[in-house]
Amino acid sequence: MSPSATLISILLVPLASAAVIALFMRRRGTMAATVSVAAALFVAWNSLVLAYGGHRLNLSFEWLRLGDFALSIGFKFDDLAALMLSIVGVVGLCVHVFSLGYMSDDQAKARFFGGLSIFMFSMLGIVFADNLFMMFVFWELVGFSSYLLINHWHERQSAADASKKAFITNRVGDFGFLLGIVMCYWANGTVDLSALAEQKDAGSLVFSTAIPLLLFCGAVGKSAQLPLQVWLPDAMEGPTPVSALIHAATMVAAGIYMLCRINVLMVPDALTVIMWVGTATALYAALCAIVQSDIKKVLAYSTLSQLGYMVAAFGLGSTVITHGEGEHAHQMVLAAGVGAAMFHLTTHAFFKALMFLGSGSVIHGCHHEQDIFKMGGLAKKMPLTFITFTIGVLAIAGFPFLSGFYSKDAILHLAQEKNTAVFVLLVLTAVITSFYMVRMWKLVFLGTPRSEHTEHAHEGGFALTAPLVILGVLSVAGGWTTHEGGD
């Protein structure tokens, strides 16, 4: 296939998978799982081929025209999209395979895998979107699919409430996102990302503090930043593979990816707000994680904290350039923090997905026990889970030569150069992160079993352990690359 045909097929195959499952396989869970995993394998393989084959392209098709106003469906596949595509493809495949074992006895397995496929389609649409209107459409589809997956066990009142809370909270942020899109079109006559970049280069882009801050509202909701962070911990009511895919590696990272896409619109005042929102979220969530007893909620607050790191990095890594003089002077921002934010997004996707799936392995082995104070002694009973989970803990703690060490160091280096107060708060957050992660690791894996379920814990099968090994390797080697985001 040509690169353009490959790109389009990567987007449409998960949609076709979801349609086939919904129409013909609602009562055939095993067959539905096979179709969904095959689609994820197709996406992962072709994503890597497209991303690392050197192919970069732009495609655009007019979708709707009303007089002079036109809406397009466009594909912008550059280096940033290639990186995000690789993350979504690889982590998505690992979660699909893990789900084969974790959800094997679920009565609604077909609905679950159909939801995974529609989520993959929605997330890939965000990655490929070349304009803000198209991104918003897929942005809402991601919210809808996350609602379905969090609400998978809808017979539980807590799961039903959590899904509604996530959906409504995200709509608050998305209203600001939509207003930002409208204002951007009104001010610049386009929301096409490439056209906005060309206008910036030509010096004709209209800069406004309101536009990037309104667009940032979308990231505040999707990436669960203060004050819209309330939905993410409750979303742990969904199946653990959902937590790994949506709430660790992909959906919550969409807000960071969107910020990096719109960096041409940024102005210094907006970046300052973004920087402090990210820093406050990082510290607040780390403090909340200390007092959690549910293994998944510890990881949820940890995710909030690391997302705050990424948002702070984006706000920190900026160079302000002034063009013109007097009344005609205007400022442009080169967001060097894009590199640091995306670097940490990448490494975090690997080690946090590893720990969420590792927690799923623990929960599965302990017969759905999630209280870390009722665990203990699992290192001997579940050795492979213990080893891979340990790698994840060391990576997020910033242990030398693991992936998290390099990406967190890049952010702290930016903070040290740009803002001493933010640097101190992020260092404090890093110390707290190491404390609560090591505490959780010790309570779960060391000592003696503290409940009957833990006494009879056992390692899962190949479907549960193979993704842990793959993500464990990526959590070690994911940072072994040249990074220049702080330069």
N, C-alpha and C positions, 0 to 999 in steps of 0.2 A: 504494500500500500504506500501511497505518497504520504509525506508528513502531514498534509492538511487532512487527508482521509483518515489517517491514524488518530489525529487530534479529535476529529468529530466522532469517531467510533469510540474513543475513550469516554467521551461524555455520554453517548447514547446507549452503550451496552448495559450499564447499570439500570437505566430507565427501562430498557427492554426486559431485563431480568425482573424488575419489580412488577412490570405489567403482566408478564407470563405467570408469575407466582400468584398475583391477585386474581387473575382470570381463570387459571386452570389448576392451581396447586394448593388451594386453601386448606385442603384436608390431607395433603401429601407432604408432611413435614420433611422427611428425608430427601425427597426429590427436590423440594424447594430449596433446602440447604445446599444441595449439590449445584443447582443452577446459580444461586447467589455467590457461592465460593468460586465457581468457574468464572463468573463475571468479574469478581475481585482479582482473580489471578490474571485475567486478560488485562485489566486496568493496570495492575502493578507491573507486569512485564512490559507492556507498551509504554507506560510512563517512563520507565528507566531507559528504554530504547530511544524514546523521543527526547528525553532530557539530556542524556549523555551522548547522543548521536550528533550533537552540534546543531540540531534543527531549531531555528527561531523564525517565527512567522506571524503575520497579522492577517486575519480574515474578517470580513464584515458583510452582512446581508441586511438589507432594509426590511424591517418587519411591519411597520405601520407608518402611514403618512397622513397627516391632517393639515392641508395647506402647505405652509412652509415648515411645519414641524414634523420631524421624522424620528422614529425610534428604530434603532438597529440592534441586531444580534451580532455581536462581534467577538472575535477570539484574539487575545493579545498574549502571545507565548514568547516571553523573553526569559532572561536568566532568573528573575524573581519567581515567575510562574513555574519554571522548570524545577526549582528547588521545592516549592510548595507542592507541586504535582508529585514529586518523588516521595515526599513525606506522606501525603494522603494515600498514595498507592501502596507503599510498603507497609505502613502501620495498619491501613485498612485490611490488607490481606492477612496480616497476623491476627487481627481481631476476628475476622471471619473464620479462620482456621480454629482459633481458640474456642469460638462459639460452638463449633461442631461438638466438642466435648462437654462444654459447660451447659449448653441448652439441650443436650441429647434427650432428656426425659420430659422436656417442656411440651405441654399439650398444644400450645399455640406457636410451635416452632416455625411454621410457614409464615405466619404474620410477622414474627420477629425478623426472619431473614429478608422478607419483603421490605420491612422498614429499614434494614441496613442498606439494601440496594438503593432505595429512594434517597436515603441520606447521602450515599456516595455520589449519586447523580447531582444532588443539590450542591454539595461541597465542591465538586469539580466545576460546576457552573460558576461559582465565585472565583475559583482559581483562574479560569479562562476569560472572564468578562473583561471587555475592553472599554466599557463605559459604565457609569454609575447607575443608570437605569437598569441595565441588565444585571449588574451586581445586586441591586436591591431586590429584584425578582427572585433570584436564587437565595439571597439572604433570608427572605421570608420562607422559602421552601425548606431551608435548613432548620428554621424555627419550628415549622410544621412537623418535619420528620423527627426532630428531637422530642417534640411533644408525644408523638406516637411511641417512640422507644422508651422514654421515661415512664410512660403510662402502660407499658407492656403488661405488667401484672395489675390490671385495672381493678381487679376484685379487692385489692388492698386499698383502703381509703387513703393511706399515707402516700401511695404511689399516684393515685388520682389527684390528690391535692398538690403534690410536688410538680406534676406535669402542668397543671393549670397555673401554678405560681411561676414556673419558668416561662411559659408562653406569655402571660400577661406582663411580667417584668420586662421581657425583651421587647414587647410592643411599646413600652414607654421610651426605651432608648431608640427604637426604630422610627418613632415619630420624629424625633430630632434629626435622625439620619435623613429621612425623607425631606424635611424642611431644608436641610443643608444641600441636598441635590437640587431642589427647586431654586434655591438662592444662587447656587453655582451656575445653573443654566441661565437665570435671569441676568447675572452679572457678566458672564463670559460667552453666552450664546451657544455653549456646548457642554456636555458632560463626558465627552470622549476623552479617555486618559491620554492618548497620544496627541490629540489636538490641544489639550491643556498644556502639555509639555512644550509643544511648539510655540504656543502663545507666550509661555514663560521665557523661552529662548529669544523670542522676538521683542520682549519687553512690553507686550500688550495685555498680559494677564491681569485681571482685576484682583488685587489682594485685599482680603477682609478678615478680621479676626473672627467674625461670626460664622463664616462658611466652614473653616476647619473645625471649630468647636462644635457646631451642629452635627457635622459628619462624625466627629469623635463620639457623640452620644450613641451612635450605633455600636461603636467598639466598647463603650462603657457597658452596654447591655449584653452584647454577645460574649465579651471577654470578662464579664462579671467584675468590673471595677467599682469602687465606691462611687455613688451610694447604691448601685444596682447589683451588688454582689450577693444579695440574699437568696437568689434562686439556686445557685450552684451546689451548696452543701445538701440541700433537700433533694436535688436531682439524683443523689446517690441511691434513691429508692428504686431506680431502674436496674436491670441486670448489669452485672459487673462488666461484661464486654462493652456495653453501651457507655459506661463510665470511662473506659479506656479510650474508645474511639471518639466520642463526642466531647467529653469533659476533661480530656488530658491532652489530646494530640491534634484534633482537627477543628471542631466547631468553635471552641473557645479561642483557638489561634486565629480564626478568621478575622477577628477584630484587629489583631496586630498586622496581619497581611493587608487589610484594607488601609490602615494608616500608612504603611509603606507605599501603597499604590498612590495615595493622594498627597505624598510629601511635597509635590510641586505647589500645593495650595497653602502650605504652612507659613505662618508669620511668627515672629519671636514671642508675642504675648500668648498665642495659642499653645506654642511649645512649652512655655513655662507652666501653664495650667496642666497640660498633659503630663509633664514631668512630675509635678507634685501629686496629682491623682495617682499615678503609678507608684510613687514612693510610699504614699500613705497606705495604699492597698497592700503593698508588699509587707509592710510592718504589721498592719492590723491583722491580716490573715495569718501571719506567722504566730502572733500572740494567741489567736483563736485556736490554732492547731495544737497548742500545748495542752489544752484542757479537754480534748476529744478522747473518747474511749472506743468509738467505732472505727475500725481500721480504714474503711472507705472515706469517712469524714475527715480523718487526719490527712489523707491524700488529697481530698477535695480542697481543704484550706491551704494545703501546700501548693496546689495548682493555682489558686487565687494569688498566693504570694509570688510565685514565679511569673505569672502573667503581669503582676505589678512591676516586676523587674524589667520585663520586655517593654512595657509602656513607658517606664521611666527612662530606659535606654533610648527609645525613640525621641522623647522630649529632650534628653540631654545632648545627644550627638548632633549638634547643629552648628553650622557656620553661617553667620549673617553677612550678606553682601549688599551694600547700598549702591544703587544706580542713580545717577543724576544728582542735581543739586537743588537746594531751595525748595520751592513749592512742588517741583517736578520729581523730587527724590522719592524713590520707593525701595523697599527692602525685599530681598529674596533670601530664602533659606535653603542651604544645601544640607540635607539631613544625613550626616555621616552615621547617625545612630541607627539607620536602616540596617546596616551591616551587623551591628552588635545585636539588635533586636531579633533579626532573622536567624542569626547564628544560635542564639539561646533558644529561640523557638524550635529550631531543628533538633538540638541536643535534648531539650526538654521533652519533645515528642517521643523520643526513643526511651529515655529512662523513666518518664512518668507512665507511658503506656506499659513498660515492663513492670513497674510496681503495681499498677492497677490490675494487670493480668496476673501478676504474682499474688496479689491479695485475693483475686478470684480463685486461684489455685488453692490458697489457704482456706478460703470459705468453703469451697467444694470439698476439700479433704476433711474439714472439721464439721461437715454436715450442716453448713450454713450458719455457723457461729461467727459473729463479726466483732464481738467485744474482745479487745486486745488483753484485757485483764483476766479473761477466761481461757487464754491460750497458753503458750509456753512449751518449750521442749520440742519444737517442730523441726529443729535443725537435723535431728537424727531420723525423724519420721518422713521428712520431705526434703531430702538433701539437694535435689536439683533446684527446687523452688527456693531453698535457702541460699544457694550459691548465686543464682541470678538476681534474687531480691537484694542480696547484699551488694551486688554490683550497682544496682539502681540507687540504693541508699548512699553509697560512696560517691556516685556520680553527682547526685543532687547536693551533697555536702561539699562538693568541690575538691575531692581527693585528687592529688596530683596525678596527671597523665590520663585521667578519665575525661569523658566528654564535657561534663559540667564544669570541670576546673577551667577549661579554656574559655567557655562562653560566659561564665560568671565573671571571670577575670577581665574579659573585654568590657563588660558593663561597668565593673568597679573602676577600671582604668579611665573610662569616659567620665564617670562621676568625680573621680579625683581631679581630673583636669578642669571640669566645668563648674562644679558646685560642691563645696566642702561639706555643707550641711547634708545634702543628699547622699554623699559618699559615706558619711558617718552612719546615717540611718540604714543604708543598704548593707553596710558591714555588720551592723547590729542584727539586721534581718538574717544575714548569712549565718551568724553565730546561733541564733534562735533556731533556724532551720536544721542545722547540724544536731542541736540538742533534741528536738522533738522527733526527728527521724531515727536517730540512734536509740532513743528511748523506746519508740515503737518496735524497732527491730529486735531489741533486747527482750521486750515483753513477749513478743510473738515466738521467737525462735530459740531463745536460751532458757535455762532453768528447767523446771519440771512442769508437766502438764497440769493445768489448774481447772480442768473440767473433764467430764466423761467423753464429750465429743472430741476433745483434743487427744485424749488417751488413745482413741481409735482412728486418729488421722492417718491419711495415706496419700501417696503421690498419685496424680491423675495419669491418664493415658497419654499417648503420643500427641494427640490434638491439643492437649493442655500444656504439654511441656515444650514441644518444638518451637512455638512462637516465643517462649521465654528465652530459649537459647539464641534465636536470631536477634531479638531485641537486646539481649545481654551483650552480644558482640558489638552491636551498633552503639550501645551505651558506653562501651569502652573506646571504640575507635571513631565515634562520630565527631569528635573534636580534633582529630588529627588532620588538620587542613590549614592552609594559610589564611589568616583572617586579618583584614586591614580596616575593619569597621571603625577603629578608634583613631585612625590616622587623619 
